[in-house]
Amino acid sequence: MSLILLPNLLDTSLKGTTAFSKEVIEVLSTIDGLIAESEKEGRRYLKRFLLKKKPHEIPIALLNEHTKPDLLNFLLEPLVEGERWGVVSDGGLPCLADPGSALVFLANQLKIPVIAYPGPSSIFLGLMLSGLPAQRFCFHGYPAKDIEKRQLELCRWQEESRKENSTQIFIEAPYRNHSLFQFCLSTLSSKTQFCIATNLTSPTQMVKTQSIREWKTFDSSQLQDNPTIFIFNSFK
């Protein structure tokens, strides 16, 4: 009986299991089922590994933004009965800007052992590669959709960064990356150090940090539809 938090690749086009640790490969051979964001990506993930059953015979349960809280107990029923199930996101790590935390909380309450395996996280890789201070940082998830609220948020984050030398991190749905980038250019101070980290770990990875003033000539259309982390620091 255990809930196993599994890493996934950021660039899921990579083939095979060479990017996974020996421990992850071994634990995948023991699972009875998989909790995933989507069945398509869950099956794709399972096909990489040697399992106790054929990939199409491993049951998959869905956990995503549409999952209602009252279904979490149902997801854990097989574990209460003694089975081992994995949890995987479509990319990166579960629970970090992806579903999973509420399930882990409930598993802890039910005294179900939870095991986590490390792997790539776009949030932390972006921060590491940005060159911006990482002693104090905050991940905000998605900015507000309302323009006025979004402007207030960015201004507040910038002020916090100035006062505390804290690095601010946020994301957006890839199809809105271009508009968010342009909004940041028009809202943040020209001296603010701003980083975009896009397509991390893929052959087209780009990570660049420079002042908002220097970003003014950048063609942000190339960010559109590509997974991107936005990071800035305004400390003087």
N, C-alpha and C positions, 0 to 999 in steps of 0.2 A: 504494500500500500504506500504510494507516494505520488506526489505531483512534481513533475520534472520540468523546469523552465529551460527551454532549449534555444540556443542561438540560431539565427538564420543569416544568410549572406545579405549584404547591402546590394550587391550586383548579382541578382539571382540568375543572370544569364550564364554565369560560370558553371562548368560541368563538373560532375564528380564530387568527391568528398575531401579533396586535398586541402581545402581551406578550413576544414573542421578538425578539432583536436581528437586524439585517440580516445579520450574519455567520452566525448560526445558520440563518436561512432559506436563505441561499445554499449553505451546506455540505450541508444536507439534500438539495439537488438533485443532489448528486454521489455519494451513498452507494449501494452495491450490496446492502447488507443491514443488518439491525438486530438487535442483541442486547438483549432486554427481559426484564423479570421475568415477564410473562405475555403470551400472544399477543393477548388481547383488548385490553389497554391499549397494546400495541405497535402494533396496527392503528389504534387510536383516535388515537394520536400521529401516525402517518404521514399520516392523512387530512387533517391540518391543512396539509400542505405540498405544494408543487409538486415532484414527484419525477421522476427519469429514467425511471421506469416507473410504472404504475398502482399504488396502494397495496397491492392484493391480490397483485400480482406481485413485490413486494419480499420476499425470504425473511426470516423471523424465527427466530432461535435463542433459547432460553431460558437465562437465568442468574438463579437465585434461591437461596433457602436449601436447596433440594432438589438443587441441582447438585453432582455429585461432583467432587472435584479432578481426577480423571483425565480429565474431559471438557473441561477448559480448552484443552488442545492441539487438540482437535477443533474448538472454537469459533473458534480462530485460523487454522485451515487455509486458509480462503478468503483471509485477509489475507496469509499466506505466499506465496500464489499471485498476489498483486498487487492484490486487491480492497480497497475502502474500506468499512468497516463502522462503524456508530454503536452506541453503548451508551446506553441510557436506563433510568431507574428509573420506577416508577409515579407518582412525584411528587418534585419537587426535583432533587437532583444525585446521579448515581451515585457510588459509593465512600464517600459520607458517610452512615453509618448505613444504607447500602443496598449491594447487591452491586456488585462491580466491581474492588475493589483487587487481588484475587488475579489477575484477568485482566490488569490493567495491569502487575503485577509480572512475569508471564510474558511479556507483550508486550515489555517492556524487555529481558528476557533474550534474546529472539529478535530483538532489534534492529528491532522493528516500531515505526515512529514513532507516538507517542501525542499527540493534540491534545485539549485541554480548552477548553470554552466556559463562561463564567460564567453563573450564573442564580440563582434563589431557593433558599435553604437555610433550612428551618424552624429549625434549630439556631442559626444565626447571626442570623437575623431576630429570633428570640425573645430572644437575648442582647442585641442592640442595643436592642430596645424595652423591655426589663425595667428599664433604668436602673441595673442592678447593675454593679459593677466588671468590666471586661473585660481588664485588663492581664494577669491570670492566671486561667485557667479550665480546667475539665476536663469533657469529655463522657464519661459512663459507659455510654451505651447503656441496656439494660434492667436494672433491679435484679433481684436474685435472687428466684426464686419462693418459695423456702423462707422462712417468716416469720422464723425466728431469724437466718438469714443476711442477710435484707433489713434487719433491725433493726441488725445489726452494721455493714452497709455504710453505712446512712444516718448512724449515729453516727460512723463513721470519716470520712465525707465532711464532716460538720459540724465535726469537730475539725480537719481539714485546712483548712477554710475559715476557722476562727477563727485558726489559727496563721499562715496565709499570705495572708489576705485574697483567697482564691481563690473564684471563683464556680463552683458545681457544677450540672451540667446532665444531665438524664436523661429517658427516655421510657418509655412503656408501651404495650402493645396497647390501642387505643381502648376496647375493651369492658371493660378493667380499670382505666380512669382513675379511676372513683369510689372503688374500694377503695384504690388507691394514694394518692389525695389524703387519704383518711381516715387511712391509715397514717402519712403524713407529719405530719398534725396531732397524732397521738398520740405521735410519736417525736421530732420536732425541738423545739428550744427555743422557747419562746413569743416570744422576741425575734428569732429568725431571720427575715430578710427573704426572703419566699417569693413567687415569680412563677409564674403560669400563663399560657401563651400558647397559645390554642386557635384553630383554624380560620384560621390566618394567611393573609393576602391575600384572604380571602373576604369577602362582605358581612356575615357573622356573626362576624368576627374579634373576639376579646376578649383583651386583654393587661392584666394587673393585678398590681402588686407591693405587698405589705403584710406586716406581721408575722404570724407564725403565730397569735398571739392574735387578730388582727383577722380572720383567715380562718375562725374558729370558727363564725360564723353563716352562712357561704356555703353555698348549696345546690349541692353538687358533682354532683348527678345530671345537671346540664346539661353536664357534661364527658363523660358516657358516650357512647361511639361517635364522638366528635369528635377528630381529630388534635390532640394537646396536647404541648407542651414544658413540663417542670417545671424550675425554676431557683431556686437559693437561695444566699444569702451570709450567713454568721454572724459576720463580722468585727466586733470591738468597738473 
